[in-house]
């Protein structure tokens, strides 16, 4: 599957939470990876 870059405006508190999650790189590679996993979970019924 081809990936395309997007842009989003995100609340500052969510950005801080994302950055905190990324301190341990064993679960998420980067912000895009974390957001992609979150959206996949949201998409599931």
Phi and psi in degrees as GROMACS dihedral restraints (atoms count N, CA, C in turn):
[ dihedral_restraints ]
;  ai    aj    ak    al  type     phi  dphi    fc
    3     4     5     6     1   -73.9    20    10
    4     5     6     7     1   144.3    20    10
    6     7     8     9     1  -110.7    20    10
    7     8     9    10     1   143.8    20    10
    9    10    11    12     1  -124.3    20    10
   10    11    12    13     1   139.6    20    10
   12    13    14    15     1   -72.1    20    10
   13    14    15    16     1   146.1    20    10
   15    16    17    18     1  -133.0    20    10
   16    17    18    19     1   170.7    20    10
   18    19    20    21     1  -127.2    20    10
   19    20    21    22     1   140.9    20    10
   21    22    23    24     1  -144.7    20    10
   22    23    24    25     1   146.9    20    10
   24    25    26    27     1   -99.1    20    10
   25    26    27    28     1   121.9    20    10
   27    28    29    30     1  -124.9    20    10
   28    29    30    31     1   139.8    20    10
   30    31    32    33     1   -54.6    20    10
   31    32    33    34     1   140.8    20    10
   33    34    35    36     1   -58.3    20    10
   34    35    36    37     1   -36.2    20    10
   36    37    38    39     1   -67.2    20    10
   37    38    39    40     1   -34.5    20    10
   39    40    41    42     1   -67.9    20    10
   40    41    42    43     1   -37.7    20    10
   42    43    44    45     1   -62.8    20    10
   43    44    45    46     1   -42.6    20    10
   45    46    47    48     1   -62.1    20    10
   46    47    48    49     1   -40.7    20    10
   48    49    50    51     1   -64.2    20    10
   49    50    51    52     1   -43.9    20    10
   51    52    53    54     1   -59.6    20    10
   52    53    54    55     1   -47.6    20    10
   54    55    56    57     1   -62.2    20    10
   55    56    57    58     1   -35.7    20    10
   57    58    59    60     1   -65.9    20    10
   58    59    60    61     1   -39.8    20    10
   60    61    62    63     1   -65.0    20    10
   61    62    63    64     1   -30.9    20    10
   63    64    65    66     1   -79.9    20    10
   64    65    66    67     1    -7.1    20    10
   66    67    68    69     1   -62.7    20    10
   67    68    69    70     1   -32.1    20    10
   69    70    71    72     1  -102.0    20    10
   70    71    72    73     1    99.0    20    10
   72    73    74    75     1   -75.3    20    10
   73    74    75    76     1     4.8    20    10
   75    76    77    78     1   -76.6    20    10
   76    77    78    79     1   -23.0    20    10
   78    79    80    81     1   -96.0    20    10
   79    80    81    82     1   -42.4    20    10
   81    82    83    84     1  -130.3    20    10
   82    83    84    85     1   136.9    20    10
   84    85    86    87     1   -75.9    20    10
   85    86    87    88     1   -37.4    20    10
   87    88    89    90     1  -165.2    20    10
   88    89    90    91     1  -178.5    20    10
   90    91    92    93     1   -60.9    20    10
   91    92    93    94     1   -42.4    20    10
   93    94    95    96     1   -60.4    20    10
   94    95    96    97     1   -42.6    20    10
   96    97    98    99     1   -63.3    20    10
   97    98    99   100     1   -45.0    20    10
   99   100   101   102     1   -61.4    20    10
  100   101   102   103     1   -46.0    20    10
  102   103   104   105     1   -66.2    20    10
  103   104   105   106     1   -39.9    20    10
  105   106   107   108     1   -62.7    20    10
  106   107   108   109     1   -43.2    20    10
  108   109   110   111     1   -64.4    20    10
  109   110   111   112     1   -42.3    20    10
  111   112   113   114     1   -61.5    20    10
  112   113   114   115     1   -42.9    20    10
  114   115   116   117     1   -67.7    20    10
  115   116   117   118     1   -36.3    20    10
  117   118   119   120     1   -61.8    20    10
  118   119   120   121     1   -42.4    20    10
  120   121   122   123     1   -65.4    20    10
  121   122   123   124     1   -38.7    20    10
  123   124   125   126     1   -67.0    20    10
  124   125   126   127     1   -34.4    20    10
  126   127   128   129     1   -71.6    20    10
  127   128   129   130     1   -28.8    20    10
  129   130   131   132     1   -67.2    20    10
  130   131   132   133     1   138.3    20    10
